[in-house]
Structures are given as structure tokens and as C-alpha cells.
Amino acid sequence: MFYIEHCANSKAVTIFIHGGNKMMIEETKRSIQDALCVARNVIRNNSFAYGSGAAEISCSIAVEAAADLVATTLWDGCILIFSSGSTRC
């Protein structure tokens, strides 16, 4: 990866994509397009909707917090294992 910076009056950016095959290049192009659209929408609207597993992570955090309140060691361990399983990929 390389950067060219400090260009006078630059209003355009070129992104070079290199990949092992055409499918990887096309998928990278779609991912970059999605990221640019998200950035544009946040700049326009200054708000965004959570996604990409945010609900699962919130539930996992709540279950882990509840495990701290449980007095029984066996249940505490079970709840912690359950909560950590929801955050693993």
C-alpha cells in the first residue's frame, strides 16, 4: 500500500485494487463502495443505524454482567461460557 499526499488542489482519489483473481477484486470493489456510501451518509445525516452483530454483542454484554450477580459458582461459570460463546467468530 502506498500513499501520495500533499497534492495541491487535489479533489479526486484513485484506489488501486490488486487481487489474486477477478472474484476477489470484484468483492473488494463492492466493499469499498459500501464503505464510501456509509461515510457519505454519515456526513450528510450525522447519524447511523447499528448493525453487523451489534444486537448480539449487546446481549452478550448483558448476560456477562448478569453472571456477576449470580451467587452459585456453577451457574456463574455456565453463564460466562454462554456469554463468551456469543462473541466468538
Number of C-alpha atoms within 10 A of each C-alpha: 4 5 6 6 7 7 7 6 6 8 6 5 7 5 8 8 11 10 11 7 8 10 10 13 14 13 12 15 15 12 12 13 12 12 12 12 12 13 13 12 13 13 10 9 8 9 9 10 7 8 8 8 10 11 11 14 16 12 14 20 16 12 17 18 14 14 21 12 9 13 9 9 10 9 12 17 14 11 20 17 13 15 22 14 11 15 14 7 4
